[in-house]
Amino acid sequence: MKKCDICFKDYKGDAGIRIHKSKAHKGDHQTKDFKFKCKFCDKRTETETGLRIHHGIVHKGITYPEPFSTDEKGSRTKSVQDAHGGNHADDLLFKCKFCDKTSQTERGLKIHHGRTHQGTTYPEPSSTDQKGSGTKSVPDAHGDNHTDDLQFKCKFCDKTFQTERGLKIHHGRVHQDKDFPGHCYKNSTGSTAATKDPYAKSVAKEELLRSPSVPLDMMVKIDKATVTDQAIDRLSDQLEECKMSKKDSSAASEAMNSFTDSFLTELNKISKLKWFFFNSGSFYDKTRNSPDEFDLMIYPDVQVSVDFDDKSVLGFYKVKMVSTRVPELDGTVTRNDYIRPEAYKTYVFELFDRVLQKIREGRRVTKRVKSRNSPAYTIDYKAIPGKKAIDVDLVPCFKIEGWPPVAKRLDPKWISYDSVVHNAMKSCDVVCKKCPHDHPDNNLLWRLSFAKAEKMLMKHANSSGDSTFKKDAYRFIKLYICNMKDQFPGKIQKFSSYCIKQFIFTEFDNWPKKPTEEVIIQRNILKHLIEGLEERCIPNYFLQNDNVLQFIPTDELNLLCRGMKMEYEKLLGNK
């Protein structure tokens, strides 16, 4: 399928897109780009092929004449080689290696490749004369003699590629949960041979995890679709659905403040360590859709260090005890002073059990059974009579002072206060989330978390003054996901608010500078999200080359993609 670069509608081939553009986007292009003029009407096309298609549809029964191309001054020149056989520069065509498209300039071929073959690497072009013989337009630097019938085959699916680099990019997008095993290439005789590249996986990730193909501000600028009354009503209804009454919000906040005070007081009584906490999650960054979700990060006053030098598993690192001997945590520390996350989580969860048996609020608490791999101790707190129980996640962690060297330096232009960014980068934390990779030190790896930075960035997302819609755009996506979870119980478990935040922060980086209709912004954000779900790739905003979707099941991503497409259609006013 080919995609129109103006309205992003799909068509079966280049010819379909050219016909569509000539009808739907007449006037969106400069006339001089359409060099081939029809002799029987005022129609102009970019290529002779387009002119032939037009002639076959509109002027049936009339013999197709020799076409003419028109230069900027209006003079006409033949588009085919002159009878005297002169060697003109225009006779040399640059041919695309991925389709039958030809261009008279290499720049034109690059533009075609960027629009039509975005998922592939731009190859060295071949120049083709009128007789069809091909010669390379640039000498091959390493002297390889590549042929078009040489294809690199993926070992995990039926995809084949004409370049090894294309195969690496495909593997990084579609099969990130598998190690790159080398590839098979097959020639025209059908025989195959294997080769191994130990750096393929890292190369694929470096080239893959990038910003969306077209930034949000550009997408908004070229969005010509009408904003219908139905779409406006749809967004307004969702905004009302996201709103909470101040009474409910205040009551939940007061109940949680009381619970937190009692919990921390009792925890510090039964433990010889000094424990602290910080609030995270949607209630505290002002993006909540309901008053029944709270997250508390709980950590002891001990010094630890993170082994950031070991970069074998991106986002997961070993943590070492630095403080002098802490007898209470002896059972969680190895002989080399590395802290075992599973042992630490088990010990702290036992402390939480004891605390809830002691405090008065514990009588209104029900412990929820969660996956063993979950880093959170989750409870349902029946705080307010007649209201839904509050979902509270208590997350054991260690606080790490300073900004990790493996993380990107934050410079969000959409936050107007330098102090916010500075404070966000003062610390991070590590949590007991099991590493999904097969690693010899798997039982020692902790997940690096940026909960505090996420909270501060989201809380002040609207501070720059260019728009007050950023946080609402995030809340709408959370609402879509929440509604889908209710509609398909148990089907969406891995995709969380964490994934949405990593996605939306990049959208904030490319937010439109000029005031824009909110419906247009939201539907283009959805378009980017659909693109990420289809490609199974949403880059981590804080860690370079980390894909937050790589371990989410394909069925779950496909379900989410279908749901987002339905929401997108509604914002187009089609449903």
CORQUI-V65558 format. One record per residue. RES is the residue in one letter. PHI is phi in whole degrees, -180 to 180 (999 if undefined). OMEGA is omega in degrees with one decimal (999 if undefined). Layout:
RES_PHI_OMEGA / RES_PHI_OMEGA
This chain:
M_999_176.3 / K_-110_-176.1 / K_-117_175.4 / C_-66_-177.6 / D_-79_178.3 / I_-102_-177.3 / C_-113_175.7 / F_64_172.9 / K_-79_-176.0 / D_-95_175.5 / Y_-139_-172.3 / K_-72_-178.3 / G_-160_-178.8 / D_-61_-178.6 / A_-63_178.6 / G_-63_178.9 / I_-67_-179.3 / R_-65_177.3 / I_-64_178.9 / H_-61_-179.4 / K_-63_-177.6 / S_-65_-179.6 / K_-97_-172.2 / A_-85_-174.8 / H_-122_178.3 / K_-64_-179.3 / G_99_179.0 / D_-80_-179.3 / H_-116_175.9 / Q_-77_-176.0 / T_-59_-174.5 / K_-68_177.2 / D_-74_-177.9 / F_-102_-167.4 / K_-87_-174.6 / F_-97_-173.7 / K_-109_177.5 / C_-74_-179.5 / K_-78_-172.7 / F_-109_175.9 / C_-155_-176.4 / D_-90_-177.5 / K_-65_174.7 / R_-124_178.2 / T_-134_178.7 / E_-73_-173.8 / T_-128_176.1 / E_-66_177.1 / T_-59_178.3 / G_-62_178.8 / L_-66_178.4 / R_-64_178.9 / I_-63_178.1 / H_-59_-178.0 / H_-63_-179.5 / G_-66_-179.2 / I_-86_-170.4 / V_-92_-173.4 / H_-117_178.8 / K_-60_177.1 / G_91_178.4 / I_-104_-178.6 / T_-63_179.9 / Y_-68_-177.1 / P_-86_174.6 / E_-69_-175.9 / P_-76_175.9 / F_-123_171.4 / S_-104_-175.8 / T_-114_178.1 / D_-85_-174.2 / E_-64_-178.2 / K_-86_177.7 / G_96_178.6 / S_-76_-176.0 / R_-107_175.7 / T_-132_-179.9 / K_-68_-178.5 / S_-85_177.4 / V_-105_-175.6 / Q_-63_180.0 / D_-62_-176.2 / A_-62_-176.3 / H_-78_172.4 / G_75_178.1 / G_-63_-179.7 / N_-94_-179.8 / H_-98_178.4 / A_-63_-176.9 / D_-69_-179.1 / D_-74_-177.7 / L_-86_-177.5 / L_-108_176.8 / F_-96_-173.5 / K_-101_177.0 / C_-72_-178.5 / K_-82_-175.2 / F_-107_177.1 / C_-155_-176.1 / D_-89_-178.1 / K_-66_173.8 / T_-125_-179.5 / S_-139_-179.1 / Q_-80_178.1 / T_-135_177.1 / E_-67_178.2 / R_-61_177.5 / G_-62_178.3 / L_-66_178.3 / K_-64_178.0 / I_-63_177.6 / H_-59_-178.1 / H_-63_179.9 / G_-64_-179.1 / R_-84_-168.3 / T_-102_-174.6 / H_-122_-173.9 / Q_-63_-176.5 / G_-84_-177.7 / T_-119_179.9 / T_-86_179.5 / Y_-65_-177.4 / P_-89_173.5 / E_-67_-175.3 / P_-74_172.2 / S_-107_175.3 / S_-97_-174.1 / T_-125_177.7 / D_-85_-173.8 / Q_-64_-179.0 / K_-83_176.9 / G_96_178.4 / S_-75_-176.0 / G_-113_172.6 / T_-134_-179.4 / K_-70_-178.6 / S_-78_177.7 / V_-130_179.6 / P_-60_179.4 / D_-73_-172.5 / A_-64_-176.2 / H_-102_173.0 / G_77_179.4 / D_-72_175.4 / N_-105_180.0 / H_-87_175.8 / T_-123_-177.0 / D_-66_-177.6 / D_-88_176.2 / L_-86_-177.2 / Q_-126_178.1 / F_-100_-171.8 / K_-103_176.7 / C_-75_-178.9 / K_-82_-174.3 / F_-106_176.3 / C_-154_-174.9 / D_-91_-178.2 / K_-67_173.1 / T_-128_-176.6 / F_-137_-180.0 / Q_-85_178.1 / T_-132_177.6 / E_-65_-179.1 / R_-64_176.7 / G_-62_177.8 / L_-65_179.2 / K_-63_179.8 / I_-65_177.3 / H_-59_-178.5 / H_-63_179.4 / G_-65_179.9 / R_-83_-167.1 / V_-100_-173.6 / H_-122_-175.9 / Q_-67_179.9 / D_-79_-179.4 / K_-119_176.0 / D_-70_178.7 / F_-71_-172.4 / P_-92_-164.8 / G_91_-178.4 / H_-138_171.3 / C_-108_170.3 / Y_-112_179.1 / K_-124_179.6 / N_-98_-174.6 / S_-66_179.3 / T_-84_178.0 / G_94_178.6 / S_-75_-177.1 / T_-125_174.3 / A_-141_-175.9 / A_-109_174.3 / T_-141_-174.2 / K_-122_178.7 / D_-133_-175.6 / P_-66_-177.3 / Y_-99_-172.2 / A_-60_-174.7 / K_-64_-178.9 / S_-68_178.6 / V_-64_-178.9 / A_-60_-178.3 / K_-68_-178.8 / E_-61_-176.8 / E_-83_-170.6 / L_-94_-170.5 / L_-77_-175.2 / R_-129_176.0 / S_-69_178.6 / P_-54_-174.4 / S_-57_176.4 / V_-126_-177.8 / P_-60_-175.7 / L_-58_-177.1 / D_-62_177.1 / M_-72_178.1 / M_-60_-179.5 / V_-64_-176.8 / K_-65_-176.5 / I_-98_178.3 / D_-77_-176.9 / K_-101_-178.4 / A_-66_-177.4 / T_-70_172.4 / V_-92_-175.5 / T_-86_176.1 / D_-62_179.8 / Q_-64_180.0 / A_-67_178.5 / I_-63_178.8 / D_-63_-179.6 / R_-61_-179.4 / L_-68_178.3 / S_-64_178.3 / D_-63_179.6 / Q_-68_177.9 / L_-63_177.3 / E_-65_-179.6 / E_-67_-179.2 / C_-79_-173.8 / K_-72_175.0 / M_-121_176.2 / S_-72_-179.9 / K_-63_-179.8 / K_-64_179.7 / D_-63_-178.9 / S_-64_-178.9 / S_-66_-179.1 / A_-64_178.9 / A_-65_-179.9 / S_-64_179.1 / E_-64_179.6 / A_-63_-179.4 / M_-70_176.8 / N_-62_178.5 / S_-65_179.5 / F_-63_-177.3 / T_-63_178.9 / D_-60_-179.2 / S_-65_-177.1 / F_-64_-177.7 / L_-67_178.8 / T_-62_-179.3 / E_-70_178.8 / L_-61_179.9 / N_-75_175.1 / K_-78_-173.7 / I_-86_178.8 / S_-113_177.9 / K_-82_176.1 / L_-85_173.7 / K_-96_-175.7 / W_-110_178.3 / F_-130_176.9 / F_-151_165.9 / F_-140_-178.3 / N_-80_172.7 / S_-140_177.9 / G_97_-168.9 / S_-69_-179.1 / F_-66_-173.7 / Y_-92_174.2 / D_-100_173.6 / K_65_175.4 / T_-124_-178.0 / R_-69_173.2 / N_-105_177.7 / S_-153_-175.8 / P_-89_-172.3 / D_-120_177.0 / E_-134_178.9 / F_-137_177.4 / D_-124_178.0 / L_-126_175.9 / M_-93_-173.1 / I_-117_-175.0 / Y_-142_179.0 / P_-89_179.2 / D_-86_175.8 / V_-133_179.8 / Q_-95_177.1 / V_-133_175.3 / S_-127_-178.9 / V_-111_-179.8 / D_-84_179.8 / F_-76_179.2 / D_-71_178.5 / D_-85_-175.1 / K_-107_-176.3 / S_-69_177.6 / V_-127_-175.2 / L_-62_177.2 / G_91_179.9 / F_-123_-173.8 / Y_-145_176.2 / K_-83_-177.9 / V_-121_-175.2 / K_-117_177.4 / M_-74_179.9 / V_-107_179.4 / S_-59_173.5 / T_-60_-170.0 / R_-45_177.7 / V_-113_-173.9 / P_-55_-176.7 / E_-63_-178.0 / L_-106_-178.6 / D_-56_-178.0 / G_-70_-178.1 / T_-107_-172.7 / V_-112_177.4 / T_-81_178.7 / R_-63_179.2 / N_-90_177.3 / D_72_173.9 / Y_-82_-177.2 / I_-94_179.4 / R_-86_-174.0 / P_-60_-178.2 / E_-66_178.9 / A_-67_178.4 / Y_-64_-179.9 / K_-62_179.8 / T_-61_-179.3 / Y_-65_-177.8 / V_-68_177.2 / F_-61_176.3 / E_-65_174.5 / L_-61_179.9 / F_-61_177.4 / D_-58_-178.4 / R_-66_179.7 / V_-63_-176.7 / L_-68_175.0 / Q_-76_-175.6 / K_-93_-171.4 / I_-79_-178.2 / R_-62_-178.7 / E_-66_-177.6 / G_-63_178.9 / R_-69_180.0 / R_-105_-176.6 / V_-113_172.5 / T_-120_179.0 / K_-76_-178.6 / R_-95_177.5 / V_-80_-179.2 / K_-126_178.4 / S_-59_179.5 / R_-61_-178.3 / N_-81_-178.9 / S_-69_179.0 / P_-82_-171.7 / A_-107_169.3 / Y_-95_-170.1 / T_-105_178.5 / I_-131_169.5 / D_-104_-175.1 / Y_-107_-179.9 / K_-82_-171.3 / A_-85_-172.4 / I_-118_179.7 / P_-57_178.8 / G_82_179.6 / K_-112_178.2 / K_-64_178.5 / A_-61_179.3 / I_-84_177.8 / D_-85_-177.2 / V_-117_174.8 / D_-104_175.4 / L_-101_-171.4 / V_-113_174.7 / P_-68_-178.6 / C_-157_167.8 / F_-122_177.2 / K_-85_180.0 / I_-113_-179.8 / E_-73_178.7 / G_90_-179.2 / W_-90_-175.4 / P_-64_-178.8 / P_-67_-179.5 / V_-83_-176.6 / A_-91_176.7 / K_-73_173.8 / R_-73_-176.5 / L_-85_175.7 / D_-148_-178.1 / P_-75_-179.6 / K_-72_-177.1 / W_-86_174.1 / I_-116_-172.0 / S_-88_-177.3 / Y_-104_179.1 / D_-63_-177.9 / S_-64_179.9 / V_-64_179.8 / V_-65_179.4 / H_-61_-179.4 / N_-69_179.0 / A_-64_-176.7 / M_-98_179.6 / K_-77_-176.5 / S_-158_171.7 / C_-141_178.2 / D_-151_175.2 / V_-123_-176.7 / V_-124_-174.5 / C_-87_177.2 / K_-100_-174.6 / K_-65_177.6 / C_-73_-177.8 / P_-80_-179.3 / H_-83_173.9 / D_-85_-173.7 / H_-134_-177.8 / P_-60_178.7 / D_-106_-174.6 / N_-57_-177.0 / N_-78_179.4 / L_-114_-172.8 / L_-89_177.4 / W_-109_177.9 / R_-87_176.0 / L_-73_-175.9 / S_-125_179.0 / F_-121_-174.9 / A_-58_-178.4 / K_-67_179.7 / A_-64_178.2 / E_-59_-179.2 / K_-62_-175.8 / M_-70_179.1 / L_-66_-178.0 / M_-67_-178.4 / K_-61_-176.1 / H_-109_-175.7 / A_-62_-178.1 / N_-93_-170.4 / S_-74_-174.7 / S_-72_176.7 / G_88_-179.5 / D_-78_179.0 / S_-166_173.6 / T_-105_-173.2 / F_-98_-173.2 / K_-57_-176.4 / K_-67_176.9 / D_-66_178.6 / A_-60_176.7 / Y_-67_-178.9 / R_-65_178.9 / F_-63_-179.7 / I_-64_175.7 / K_-60_179.0 / L_-65_178.2 / Y_-57_-177.6 / I_-65_179.8 / C_-61_179.2 / N_-64_178.5 / M_-68_177.0 / K_-64_177.2 / D_-69_-177.7 / Q_-76_-178.7 / F_-126_-177.0 / P_-58_176.8 / G_79_-176.9 / K_-89_-178.9 / I_-118_-175.3 / Q_-124_-175.3 / K_-89_-177.2 / F_-77_-172.1 / S_-130_176.7 / S_-60_177.7 / Y_-60_178.6 / C_-63_-178.2 / I_-64_-179.4 / K_-63_-180.0 / Q_-60_179.2 / F_-71_-170.9 / I_-72_178.2 / F_-62_176.6 / T_-66_176.2 / E_-63_177.6 / F_-61_179.5 / D_-62_-177.0 / N_-115_-177.2 / W_-66_179.3 / P_-59_-179.0 / K_-78_-178.1 / K_-94_176.6 / P_-57_-174.8 / T_-136_176.6 / E_-56_-174.4 / E_-63_178.6 / V_-61_-179.7 / I_-64_179.3 / I_-62_-174.8 / Q_-65_-178.0 / R_-72_176.5 / N_-78_170.9 / I_-63_177.7 / L_-63_179.6 / K_-63_176.7 / H_-66_179.8 / L_-64_177.1 / I_-61_178.7 / E_-60_179.0 / G_-66_179.6 / L_-67_179.6 / E_-66_-178.6 / E_-91_-178.7 / R_54_-175.7 / C_-149_167.6 / I_-128_-177.7 / P_-65_172.9 / N_-69_-176.5 / Y_-68_-173.5 / F_-101_-176.4 / L_-113_179.0 / Q_-66_173.8 / N_69_176.0 / D_-105_-178.7 / N_-104_-174.8 / V_-76_179.6 / L_-100_-167.0 / Q_-65_-178.2 / F_-114_176.1 / I_-90_-176.8 / P_-57_-178.5 / T_-60_-179.9 / D_-60_179.2 / E_-67_178.5 / L_-66_178.6 / N_-64_178.0 / L_-64_178.0 / L_-62_-179.2 / C_-62_178.5 / R_-63_178.7 / G_-65_179.9 / M_-67_177.6 / K_-65_177.4 / M_-65_177.7 / E_-65_178.9 / Y_-63_178.4 / E_-61_179.4 / K_-65_178.8 / L_-77_170.0 / L_-85_-178.8 / G_82_-177.1 / N_-87_-177.9 / K_-135_999
